[in-house]
Amino acid sequence: MWEFAARSLNASTIFTIAALGELIGQRSGILNVGIEGVMLFGATVGFIVAKTSGSYLLGFLAAIVIGGLIAALHGFLSITLGGDQVVNGMGIWILGFGLTAYIGYPYTGPLGMERIPDLAGLSPFFFLAIGLVVLTWWVFSKTTLGLRIRSAGESPSVTEVSGVNVTRTRYLSVVVSGMLMGLAGAIYSLDYNPVWSINFLLGWGFIALALVFFSMWNPFILFGGSILFGTLWQLSLNPQLILPGVLSRYIWRTVPFIITIAVLVLMSTKWFSSRWGAAKPEALGLPYKKE
């Protein structure tokens, strides 16, 4: 039973860190629906660097760097050029899906390195995720930087008048968000499931994206949602451990995605919209041009 719980919490770690990255970007007003693509880049580049160098540290650093660079590309298209953020994000996802399949194919198979030590089955990244949740809440709630990021996402024109450089603030937020997405991808490929195959994330990024909306941009609610989806994901892999003989495992594999769709439907209801609308960054998804 504890093994199942530990695997669930390890899975929730990836959802938490990826979704925190998306939350930080959205708080500044930038929507990145290409989170799955950024995670694919981080997972693949981190896997290749670690496998060829034999160093986990280099693998994770490479994943963080490539995540920041891909996010900076999204920032250039969305902030500097003022393009449609949804379209740009979809482009990032398609680029990630295609390019990682090409560069990662020669490395298909297991990582072949000694596993990262855990603590009673819990990945060290689980504790990192808890620290990042608290840090994100503290930055947004208690610091001037957090206030500037939230202001850029609420009313960029007023923020600019008050002396804050909105473009610089949004770029900073987007790059940091991409670094976290890249790290989350690398945790998947180097720690949670160290075997590379084409499109091996199988929609984890899209679940993380839905978690941000469901959390109403609150890091603690996001963490609770991540644990829920981590448990559902693990249940979909090993339903016999908890509910032996109840439904086929292939049906269980669809449960996390059915719940994701249910969350999105719930968000479209009038009841949820009244609460969601109050928490949503007002300028989310809207380009800003300094006048």
MARMI-838966 format. One record per residue (C-alpha): residue number from 1; y negated, x negated, z; residue in three letters. Coordinates in pm, 1 decimal. Layout:
MARMI-838966
R,kollum,y,x,z,fimi
R,NUM,Y,X,Z,ALA
...
end
This chain:
MARMI-838966
R,kollum,y,x,z,fimi
R,1,0.0,0.0,0.0,MET
R,2,-243.4,-280.8,87.7,TRP
R,3,-160.4,-452.7,-240.3,GLU
R,4,-267.5,-138.3,-426.4,PHE
R,5,-587.7,-112.9,-219.9,ALA
R,6,-671.1,-480.6,-276.9,ALA
R,7,-619.0,-451.1,-654.3,ARG
R,8,-839.8,-140.2,-654.9,SER
R,9,-1117.7,-322.4,-470.6,LEU
R,10,-1084.9,-619.2,-706.9,ASN
R,11,-1123.7,-383.7,-1002.7,ALA
R,12,-1426.2,-222.3,-837.5,SER
R,13,-1583.6,-569.1,-817.0,THR
R,14,-1614.7,-586.3,-1195.8,ILE
R,15,-1761.6,-235.3,-1219.4,PHE
R,16,-2007.5,-315.4,-939.2,THR
R,17,-2147.5,-641.2,-1082.2,ILE
R,18,-2169.8,-511.7,-1440.2,ALA
R,19,-2335.7,-187.3,-1328.6,ALA
R,20,-2581.1,-372.8,-1103.6,LEU
R,21,-2688.7,-569.4,-1410.5,GLY
R,22,-2746.0,-246.3,-1603.1,GLU
R,23,-2930.6,-94.9,-1305.8,LEU
R,24,-3173.6,-389.1,-1286.8,ILE
R,25,-3253.7,-363.3,-1657.4,GLY
R,26,-3297.9,13.1,-1642.1,GLN
R,27,-3525.2,-12.8,-1340.1,ARG
R,28,-3764.3,-212.0,-1560.5,SER
R,29,-3743.2,54.6,-1832.9,GLY
R,30,-3489.3,-111.1,-2065.4,ILE
R,31,-3167.0,76.0,-2147.6,LEU
R,32,-2873.4,-135.5,-2270.0,ASN
R,33,-2584.6,79.4,-2390.9,VAL
R,34,-2430.7,-239.2,-2531.0,GLY
R,35,-2308.7,-346.6,-2186.2,ILE
R,36,-1947.7,-349.0,-2314.7,GLU
R,37,-2047.4,-600.1,-2583.7,GLY
R,38,-2228.1,-829.1,-2337.7,VAL
R,39,-1923.9,-820.7,-2108.3,MET
R,40,-1697.1,-902.6,-2403.8,LEU
R,41,-1909.8,-1206.8,-2484.8,PHE
R,42,-1900.9,-1321.8,-2121.5,GLY
R,43,-1526.2,-1262.0,-2089.9,ALA
R,44,-1437.9,-1438.1,-2415.5,THR
R,45,-1672.9,-1737.7,-2392.0,VAL
R,46,-1585.7,-1787.7,-2024.4,GLY
R,47,-1213.2,-1772.9,-2108.5,PHE
R,48,-1244.4,-2023.9,-2394.4,ILE
R,49,-1456.7,-2270.8,-2196.6,VAL
R,50,-1232.0,-2252.6,-1889.5,ALA
R,51,-913.7,-2287.3,-2097.3,LYS
R,52,-1039.3,-2585.3,-2298.6,THR
R,53,-1211.7,-2765.7,-2009.6,SER
R,54,-971.3,-2671.8,-1729.8,GLY
R,55,-1273.0,-2581.0,-1513.5,SER
R,56,-1336.6,-2235.9,-1368.1,TYR
R,57,-1690.8,-2339.7,-1279.4,LEU
R,58,-1777.6,-2424.6,-1640.5,LEU
R,59,-1615.3,-2102.6,-1758.1,GLY
R,60,-1822.0,-1884.6,-1526.6,PHE
R,61,-2143.1,-2077.2,-1602.9,LEU
R,62,-2084.3,-2037.7,-1978.0,ALA
R,63,-2026.9,-1663.1,-1931.2,ALA
R,64,-2348.4,-1624.6,-1732.9,ILE
R,65,-2548.1,-1819.8,-1993.3,VAL
R,66,-2409.1,-1628.5,-2293.8,ILE
R,67,-2467.4,-1299.4,-2111.5,GLY
R,68,-2831.3,-1394.3,-2052.9,GLY
R,69,-2876.4,-1501.2,-2416.5,LEU
R,70,-2726.0,-1181.7,-2561.0,ILE
R,71,-2940.2,-975.5,-2325.1,ALA
R,72,-3246.1,-1176.4,-2433.8,ALA
R,73,-3163.5,-1078.7,-2794.4,LEU
R,74,-3156.7,-714.6,-2686.4,HIS
R,75,-3487.8,-775.5,-2508.1,GLY
R,76,-3644.4,-926.2,-2821.9,PHE
R,77,-3539.1,-626.9,-3031.8,LEU
R,78,-3642.6,-371.3,-2769.1,SER
R,79,-3945.3,-529.8,-2595.4,ILE
R,80,-4109.8,-754.8,-2855.2,THR
R,81,-4022.4,-554.6,-3167.3,LEU
R,82,-4025.6,-217.7,-2988.6,GLY
R,83,-3705.0,-99.2,-3156.8,GLY
R,84,-3491.9,195.7,-3048.6,ASP
R,85,-3306.9,75.4,-2738.1,GLN
R,86,-2998.5,289.3,-2796.6,VAL
R,87,-2960.8,163.7,-3154.2,VAL
R,88,-3016.3,-197.2,-3043.7,ASN
R,89,-2758.2,-157.2,-2768.0,GLY
R,90,-2501.4,-13.9,-3008.3,MET
R,91,-2565.7,-311.5,-3234.5,GLY
R,92,-2500.1,-547.9,-2943.0,ILE
R,93,-2171.3,-370.1,-2870.9,TRP
R,94,-2055.4,-383.0,-3234.3,ILE
R,95,-2156.7,-750.8,-3256.1,LEU
R,96,-1963.8,-826.2,-2937.1,GLY
R,97,-1656.6,-633.9,-3052.3,PHE
R,98,-1643.1,-810.3,-3390.1,GLY
R,99,-1755.9,-1163.0,-3303.0,LEU
R,100,-1542.9,-1202.0,-2989.2,THR
R,101,-1237.3,-1087.9,-3185.8,ALA
R,102,-1306.5,-1370.3,-3434.2,TYR
R,103,-1384.2,-1654.2,-3192.2,ILE
R,104,-1127.1,-1553.1,-2931.3,GLY
R,105,-826.2,-1490.6,-3157.4,TYR
R,106,-703.7,-1857.4,-3154.8,PRO
R,107,-691.1,-1838.1,-2774.5,TYR
R,108,-480.5,-1520.4,-2752.4,THR
R,109,-246.8,-1530.7,-2454.2,GLY
R,110,-255.2,-1630.3,-2087.0,PRO
R,111,-519.2,-1860.9,-1942.8,LEU
R,112,-257.8,-2101.7,-1813.2,GLY
R,113,-451.9,-2216.7,-1507.5,MET
R,114,-371.3,-2186.4,-1138.3,GLU
R,115,-502.7,-1855.2,-1005.5,ARG
R,116,-826.4,-1849.3,-806.9,ILE
R,117,-735.9,-1832.6,-433.6,PRO
R,118,-781.7,-1492.2,-270.3,ASP
R,119,-820.4,-1368.8,86.0,LEU
R,120,-539.2,-1128.6,180.0,ALA
R,121,-527.8,-1018.2,-182.6,GLY
R,122,-904.9,-973.7,-214.6,LEU
R,123,-1086.3,-1176.3,-477.8,SER
R,124,-1375.8,-1390.5,-347.4,PRO
R,125,-1589.5,-1206.4,-603.3,PHE
R,126,-1543.5,-884.2,-406.2,PHE
R,127,-1749.4,-1032.6,-124.9,PHE
R,128,-1999.2,-1163.5,-381.3,LEU
R,129,-2032.4,-807.8,-515.3,ALA
R,130,-2111.6,-674.3,-166.5,ILE
R,131,-2375.9,-944.7,-127.3,GLY
R,132,-2528.6,-858.3,-465.4,LEU
R,133,-2545.9,-488.2,-374.5,VAL
R,134,-2738.5,-566.6,-55.4,VAL
R,135,-2958.7,-823.5,-233.6,LEU
R,136,-3044.3,-578.8,-513.5,THR
R,137,-3135.7,-306.5,-262.5,TRP
R,138,-3348.2,-553.6,-63.1,TRP
R,139,-3534.3,-685.2,-371.1,VAL
R,140,-3617.1,-335.2,-495.3,PHE
R,141,-3705.0,-197.3,-152.0,SER
R,142,-3871.6,-484.0,28.8,LYS
R,143,-4024.3,-731.8,-217.7,THR
R,144,-4324.1,-750.1,-449.2,THR
R,145,-4096.7,-847.2,-738.6,LEU
R,146,-3892.8,-530.9,-690.2,GLY
R,147,-4209.9,-322.3,-681.5,LEU
R,148,-4326.6,-481.2,-1008.7,ARG
R,149,-3993.6,-413.8,-1179.0,ILE
R,150,-3988.9,-51.4,-1064.2,ARG
R,151,-4350.9,-8.1,-1172.8,SER
R,152,-4271.9,-147.1,-1519.0,ALA
R,153,-3998.6,113.5,-1548.5,GLY
R,154,-4211.5,400.3,-1420.7,GLU
R,155,-4556.8,352.2,-1570.3,SER
R,156,-4597.6,30.7,-1770.1,PRO
R,157,-4959.3,97.4,-1874.4,SER
R,158,-5072.9,147.4,-1513.5,VAL
R,159,-4870.0,-157.8,-1410.0,THR
R,160,-5044.7,-371.0,-1673.8,GLU
R,161,-5387.5,-254.2,-1555.6,VAL
R,162,-5297.9,-360.5,-1201.2,SER
R,163,-5247.7,-717.9,-1322.4,GLY
R,164,-4870.1,-730.2,-1375.9,VAL
R,165,-4740.0,-866.0,-1706.6,ASN
R,166,-4501.3,-587.8,-1812.1,VAL
R,167,-4346.6,-782.0,-2099.7,THR
R,168,-4264.8,-1080.6,-1879.3,ARG
R,169,-4129.8,-854.7,-1603.2,THR
R,170,-3906.9,-665.2,-1844.7,ARG
R,171,-3774.7,-986.3,-2004.0,TYR
R,172,-3692.6,-1127.4,-1660.2,LEU
R,173,-3506.8,-809.7,-1564.1,SER
R,174,-3316.1,-788.1,-1892.3,VAL
R,175,-3204.0,-1152.5,-1884.0,VAL
R,176,-3088.5,-1125.4,-1521.0,VAL
R,177,-2905.0,-803.2,-1606.9,SER
R,178,-2726.7,-978.2,-1895.0,GLY
R,179,-2628.2,-1270.0,-1671.6,MET
R,180,-2460.7,-1027.4,-1430.9,LEU
R,181,-2282.3,-848.0,-1718.0,MET
R,182,-2156.8,-1183.1,-1849.5,GLY
R,183,-2036.4,-1276.9,-1501.3,LEU
R,184,-1854.9,-944.1,-1467.5,ALA
R,185,-1679.6,-1005.0,-1798.8,GLY
R,186,-1571.3,-1352.1,-1686.8,ALA
R,187,-1437.4,-1217.9,-1357.0,ILE
R,188,-1216.4,-986.7,-1563.4,TYR
R,189,-1085.7,-1258.8,-1797.6,SER
R,190,-1058.8,-1545.6,-1547.5,LEU
R,191,-961.2,-1369.8,-1225.2,ASP
R,192,-855.9,-1003.5,-1255.6,TYR
R,193,-647.2,-1023.7,-1574.2,ASN
R,194,-647.6,-1381.1,-1714.5,PRO
R,195,-490.8,-1300.7,-2051.1,VAL
R,196,-705.4,-1283.1,-2365.6,TRP
R,197,-647.4,-1021.8,-2635.2,SER
R,198,-873.5,-838.5,-2878.6,ILE
R,199,-1105.4,-585.2,-2711.7,ASN
R,200,-927.6,-642.9,-2380.9,PHE
R,201,-1197.8,-475.0,-2168.0,LEU
R,202,-1089.5,-133.3,-2299.6,LEU
R,203,-1408.2,52.2,-2207.2,GLY
R,204,-1491.5,-98.5,-1867.4,TRP
R,205,-1850.5,-149.5,-1980.4,GLY
R,206,-1894.0,216.6,-2070.4,PHE
R,207,-1763.6,322.7,-1728.5,ILE
R,208,-2012.4,81.7,-1565.8,ALA
R,209,-2290.3,236.9,-1775.5,LEU
R,210,-2197.2,587.9,-1658.3,ALA
R,211,-2188.9,462.9,-1297.7,LEU
R,212,-2556.3,365.3,-1314.1,VAL
R,213,-2663.7,718.2,-1409.7,PHE
R,214,-2429.3,874.8,-1155.6,PHE
R,215,-2568.7,648.1,-880.1,SER
R,216,-2920.8,771.0,-949.1,MET
R,217,-3022.4,402.2,-952.9,TRP
R,218,-2920.1,349.4,-589.7,ASN
R,219,-2714.0,26.3,-539.1,PRO
R,220,-2516.6,167.7,-245.4,PHE
R,221,-2415.3,486.8,-427.4,ILE
R,222,-2326.3,266.8,-724.2,LEU
R,223,-2098.0,58.1,-502.4,PHE
R,224,-1922.7,371.4,-372.0,GLY
R,225,-1874.6,496.9,-728.0,GLY
R,226,-1734.1,158.5,-830.9,SER
R,227,-1470.9,176.6,-557.7,ILE
R,228,-1376.9,528.0,-675.2,LEU
R,229,-1337.1,416.5,-1037.3,PHE
R,230,-1161.1,95.4,-933.3,GLY
R,231,-906.3,305.7,-746.0,THR
R,232,-864.8,545.2,-1039.5,LEU
R,233,-817.5,252.5,-1276.6,TRP
R,234,-552.7,92.5,-1057.5,GLN
R,235,-383.5,429.1,-1013.7,LEU
R,236,-370.5,462.2,-1392.4,SER
R,237,-185.1,128.6,-1410.6,LEU
R,238,59.5,184.7,-1123.7,ASN
R,239,78.5,560.3,-1045.3,PRO
R,240,431.8,521.4,-909.4,GLN
R,241,299.1,330.9,-607.7,LEU
R,242,101.1,629.9,-479.4,ILE
R,243,228.4,935.9,-664.5,LEU
R,244,581.6,858.8,-786.6,PRO
R,245,708.1,1102.6,-1045.7,GLY
R,246,376.7,1285.8,-1082.5,VAL
R,247,273.9,1292.4,-1447.9,LEU
R,248,339.0,1025.6,-1708.0,SER
R,249,168.0,686.0,-1669.9,ARG
R,250,17.7,741.2,-2014.5,TYR
R,251,-158.9,1051.8,-1886.0,ILE
R,252,-279.9,856.7,-1582.3,TRP
R,253,-431.4,597.6,-1818.5,ARG
R,254,-670.7,865.0,-1946.4,THR
R,255,-787.7,972.3,-1599.5,VAL
R,256,-1074.2,718.4,-1554.8,PRO
R,257,-1218.2,817.2,-1891.5,PHE
R,258,-1174.7,1190.7,-1823.6,ILE
R,259,-1363.2,1142.3,-1495.2,ILE
R,260,-1634.0,948.2,-1683.4,THR
R,261,-1675.0,1239.0,-1926.8,ILE
R,262,-1681.5,1482.5,-1633.9,ALA
R,263,-1959.9,1276.1,-1474.4,VAL
R,264,-2161.7,1286.1,-1795.6,LEU
R,265,-2110.5,1664.4,-1819.6,VAL
R,266,-2218.9,1700.4,-1456.6,LEU
R,267,-2532.7,1502.1,-1534.9,MET
R,268,-2621.4,1751.7,-1806.0,SER
R,269,-2620.9,2046.3,-1562.7,THR
R,270,-2945.1,2194.9,-1438.2,LYS
R,271,-2846.9,2129.4,-1076.7,TRP
R,272,-2792.3,1760.2,-1134.9,PHE
R,273,-3087.6,1719.2,-1371.2,SER
R,274,-3329.7,1832.7,-1100.4,SER
R,275,-3207.7,1549.6,-878.5,ARG
R,276,-3138.5,1299.5,-1155.8,TRP
R,277,-3479.6,1357.1,-1311.2,GLY
R,278,-3650.8,1272.0,-984.0,ALA
R,279,-3472.8,937.6,-959.0,ALA
R,280,-3474.0,835.4,-1326.1,LYS
R,281,-3727.8,563.6,-1419.5,PRO
R,282,-3992.4,760.1,-1609.0,GLU
R,283,-4037.5,504.7,-1887.4,ALA
R,284,-3664.1,431.8,-1932.2,LEU
R,285,-3586.9,375.5,-2299.1,GLY
R,286,-3950.3,392.1,-2407.0,LEU
R,287,-4110.4,93.7,-2585.6,PRO
R,288,-4437.1,-39.8,-2446.9,TYR
R,289,-4722.1,-200.0,-2639.4,LYS
R,290,-5014.1,-352.9,-2454.2,LYS
R,291,-5341.8,-193.3,-2567.3,GLU
end
